[in-house]
Amino acid sequence: MTSVRALIVDDSVVVRHLVSEALGAEPEIEVAGVAADGKIGLAKIDQVNPDIVILDVEMPVMDGLTTLVEIRRRRPTLPVIMFSTLTQRGAAITVDALAMGASDYVTKPRASNPERSIQLIREELVPRIRGLCGIRAAPRQARRDATAPEAPKPAAGPIPPRAGPAPRVDVVAIGVSTGGPNALASLVPALPAKLPVPVVIVQHMPPMFTKILAERLDAGSPLHVVEARDGDEIRAGGVWIAPGGLHMIVERSGLGPRIRTNQDPPENSCRPSVEPLFRSVATVYGEHVLAAVLTGMGSDGLRGSEQIRRRGGQVLAQDEATSVVWGMPGFVAKAGLADAILPLQALPAAILDRVAVGRGLLAGVAS
C-alpha cells in the first residue's frame, strides 16, 4: 500500500512536532515535510510533492488563506485541511477557507498534556486524511470513503418500491459533513425566497463555526438562514442549521413544528448528528419529508434515511463525482435508499420539482 504523504505548514514548532508525531504513528501516512509559514510551505509543495497539506490558519509572512489561494491556483485538486483554533476569529477564517476551496478542517486541541494532544490530533486528523486520500488507491485519485462497504443493507429488509406519485413535501431536511460548507453555499442560495416549506440542516461542525456558517449563507441567499435555537418555530422560507455541539430535532407542538436541541450522546461520533434530525422529521411529517444527504465521511444519516423511506418520504443523495468524500451519500445510495443520485448542481432543481408536487406551479419561485 502506498503511503499518503503529508506536508505540515504551521508557525508553531510545538504544533509541528505534535502533528508529526501523531501522523508518524500511522503506517499508511508519511510526514513528507514541515514548514513554518505559507511561503516556505509553497516551496515545499514543489519539493516534496505531498498528497495532502495540513495548513495553519494564522501564520506570519504568508497566512493560511493567502497560502490556500496560491495552492488552489497551482494544485487545484490537492487536498488541504485547515488547522484552526477554536476561537471566534479562527472559526471565521476557517469558514472563509472552506468557501475558498479547503477540503476540510480540524480544530487544534486545547489539552495541556502533550500525550493527550497527540491522541486528539490522531482522532480528528487521521480519519480526515484517510477519507480525503483513500487507503486502497493512489492518494491523489481516491475520493471514496474507504470505510464504506460495497453494499450496505437496510436494517429491516428491503424498502418496498414507491406506489403511485410522490407525496407532497412539507419539509426539506439536509445532512452533510466533509465538503459541506461549499456544497451548502451552492445549494442554499439557489433556493428561492418563496420556498413554501422550511429547510433544516445538520452540518458537522463545532460551536461558533455553525453560527458563522449560517451568517455567511444568510448573506448570500434569498432564504433567511439562522443557527437554530431551542424552541424556534420553523416556517416556510427559512433555513435552520443545527448548532455545533448540540443535536437538533423537530417536534410537533400546538403552534406548529418547533426546533428542539439537546446534549444527548453523540451518534456516529457526531453531535450534531444527522440521525436524530432525520428520525424526528420522519415522525412529525411522515411521507411528507424530502431529505438530501450530501458529501461527507462516514455513514451518518443512513438509518435516518431508512426511516424516512419506510414512512413514505423521499431521499436524494449527492453523486460521487461532485462529493468531496462519497461516504454519507454513498452509504445511502448503496443501501438502495435514494430516490435519485444527483450531482450537486442538479439538487436545487430536483428539490424545487419535488416541492412543487401537489402545489401546482410555484408562483414567483425564482424571486
N, C-alpha and C positions, 0 to 999 in steps of 0.2 A: 504494500500500500504506500502510495506517495505521500510524504508529509506535507501538511499545509504550512507554508512559510509566512510568518507574521512579522510585520515591522511595527515597533512600538515608538510612537512620537509623543513625548511628554517632557516638560521642562524640569520636572522633579526627579532627582536622582533616586529618591526613595521609591517613588511610584514606578519608575522604570525597573528597578530591582524587584519589587513585589510582583509586577505583572510578568516579568521574565521568569521568575521562579515558579509562579502559578502555571504559566503555559509550558514551561520546560518539563513539568511533571507529566505532561500528556504525551504519550508515544506518537500520536498522529499529528502533533503540532511542533514546529521548529521555530524558534526565535531567530529570524534571519538577520535582524539588526535593530538598533535603537538610535533615536535622535532626540536632541534636546530642544529643538524648535522646528517650525514648519519648513523653514528654508533648508535646514540640514535634512529634514525628512524627505523633501522632494528630490534632493540629490541622492539619498539612499535608495529611493524607489528605483531610480535608473541603475544603481549599482547592484542591488540585491534581488531585484525583480520579485517582490513579495506577492503572495496570493491574497493577502488581506492586510489592512492597515488599522492599527488601534491609535486613534488620534485624539489628543488632549484638546479641550475646548479653548482654554485660556493659556497663552504662551507669549513670551517676549519675541521680538524680531519679526515673526510671522505667526499670527494666531490661527486657531483651528479653522474658522470659517474661510479665511483667505487661502489657507492651505487646501481646504476641501475644494474650493472653486478651481484651483490650479490642477488638483488631482483629476477632477472630473473633465477638465479640458484635455489633459494628456492621456488619461486612462479611464474612459467613460464607464467601463464595466468592473473596475477594480473595487471589491467590497471595502467599505470604510465603516468602522464602528467608532462613534464618538464616545469619549471617556470624560464624563462631566461630573461636576459637583452637584450635590443635592441641595441647591440654593435657588432662589428666585432668578438670579442672573444666569446661573448655569442652566436652569430649565429653559429660560427664554432663548438662549443661544443654541441649545441643543435642538429645540423645536425648529428654529430657523435652519439649522444644519440639515435636519431631516427633509425640510422643504427644498433644500438646495442639492439634494442628492445623496446624503449619507444613507447607508444601508440600515443602520440600527444604532443603538446607543446603550451604554452601561453607566450607571452612576458609581462614583468612587466610594469605596467603603469608608465608614466613619470609625471603624474599630481601631482602638489604640494598640491592640496586640497584633504584631506582625503576622503570627500564625493564623489568627482569625481573619485578618485582612486577605491573606493569600487564599484561605478557604472561600471567602465571599467572592473574590475575583474569579476563582475557578467555577463556582456555582453559577455566576451570572454571565461571565465572558465566554467560557469554553463552549456551552451549548449554542451560543450565537455563532461562534466561529464554525462549529460543526454544521449548523443549519445553513449558513450562508455559503460555505465552501463545499459541503458534502464530504463523505468519507470513503466513497467507493470509486468515484470517477475523478478525472482531472479537476483540481480545485477551481480553476477559473471557469469551467464549463458547468459544473454540477450546481443545480439550483433546487433540487428536491430536498425535502426534509428527510434525512437519511433514516429517521426512526419510523417513518410511516410504513405500515405493512402493505403488501401488494393488494389485498382485497379485504378490508375490514368489513365485518358483518354487523347489521343492526342487532341490538341486544335481544330483541324478542321476535326474531324471524323477519322474513321479507316484508317490505312495505307494499300493501296492495296498490295496484295501478289506480290512478285517479279516474273516477267515473264521471263523465259529463264535463261541463265547462268549469274553469277555476272559479272559486268563490270570490265575493267582494273582499277587498283588502281594507282593513281598518287601522293597521299599524305596520310600520316598517322597522324591523329590528336588525341591527348590523353587528357582527363580531369580527374583530380584526386585531392583528398584532404586528409582527415584524413587517416593515414597509407600510404600515397603516397610515401614518400622517400624510404621506404622499398620495396614497390611494384615496383617503378621505378628501384631500384637497382637490382631487379630480372629480370625485363623485358628488359631494355635498353641494358645491357651488353650481352644479349642473341641474339641481332640482329647483323648481320654481317656487316663488313666494306663496302662491296659491295652492300649494300641495294640500289636498284635502284630508291628509292623515298625519299623525305625529311620527317622528323618527327617533328611535332610541338606540344608542351605540355603546358598545363596550370596546374600548381600545386599551390594550395592556400598557399601562403607564403608572408611575408613582405619583403621589401628591405633588401639587404645583404644576407638573407637566400637563395634566389634563385641563386645568383651568386656562393655561396659556394656549394650548391647542384649540380649545373652544373659542377663545378670543380671536385667534388667527382665522379660524374657519368662519366665524360670525362676520368678521370684517370683509370677507370676500364672497359672501353667499347671500342670495335673496332671502333664504330662510333665516330665522333667528336661532342661533346656536349658543347653548349655555352648558356649563358644567352643572350637572344635576344636583339638586338639594333634596334632602328628605322632605316629603310632603308636597313636592311640586305637582301641580295638576298638569297633565300632558294634554295638549290640544293640537289640532291641525295647524300646520305652518310653523311648527317648532321642532328643534333638534336638541335632544338631551344626551350628554356624554357622561358616562359613569365616572364619578370622582376617583382619583387614584387612591388606592388603599382600601376601598370600600366596594362591596358587591352592590349592584343596583338591580332592583326588581320592579315590576309593575303590579299594583294591587287595585282591585275594583273597590271603589268607595261610593257612598251615596251621592257624591257630587261628580262622579266620573273617575276614570283611571288616574291613579297618582303614583308618583315615584316613591319608593322606599329604599333606603340604603342601610347596610348592616356590616358588621365585622365578623360574620360567620367565617369558619375556617376556609382557607384558600381551596379552590378546586382546580385540578390540573396544575398545581403550584402557582395559581394566579389569584389575585384579588385586586381589582375586579376580575371576575371570570365571566365568560360568555354563557356558561351553562345556566346559572341562576336566572339571568335575564330571559333566555330562550324558554326555560321551563315556565316562567311566570307569564310571559305573553301567550304561550300555548294554553295555559289555564284560563287566563282572563278573556282572550279573544278567540280561542278555538280555531276554527277553519279560516278565520279572517286575518291571519298573520302572513306577512311576507317577510322572510328572513334572507339575509345575504351574508355569506361567510367569505371574507376577503383574506388576502395574503397574511401569512403568519406561521410561526413554528408550532409544532405540537398538534394536539387534537382537540383543543378547547372548542366547544360548540358542537361536537359530533353528537353527543347524546341529546342535547337540547334540540338539535335539528331533527333527530329521530322523533322526539315527542311532538314537535310542530307538524311533521309529516303525518304522524299517526292520528292527529286530531284534524287532519284535512287541510292544513296550511301549506304554503309554498316555500321552497328554499332555492335560492340561487347561489352558485359557487363561482368565484373568480377562477379563470383558467390558469394553467401552469405557465404559459408563455409570458403573461403580464404580472405574475406574482413574484415578489422578491424571494419568498420561500413558499413552496406549494405544500405546506403542512396542513394547516387547518382546512382550507378548501379542498385539498387533496383527499383528506380523510373522508370528508362529506361526499365528494364525488365518487370515490372508490367504494363507498358503502351503498351506493345507489340511492342516496337521499336527495340529490339535486334535481330539481325540475329542469334546470338549464345550467350549463357550464359556459361562462361567457368571459371574453376579455374585459378588462376594467373599463375601457372606453364605451363598451356596449351596455354597461349596467344601468346608467341613468335612464336610458330609453326603455330598457326592459322593466325597470321599476315603474316608470310612468305608464307604460302599456298595461301593466297588471293593476295598478291603482285605478285606471280608467274603467276597468270592467265593472259593470253594474252601476256606473255613474253617468254613462254616456260620454260625450266629449268633455274634456276638462277645459271649460271656457277660460281663456286668458292664461292657460297653463304656462306659457312662455314668458309671462310678465314677471 
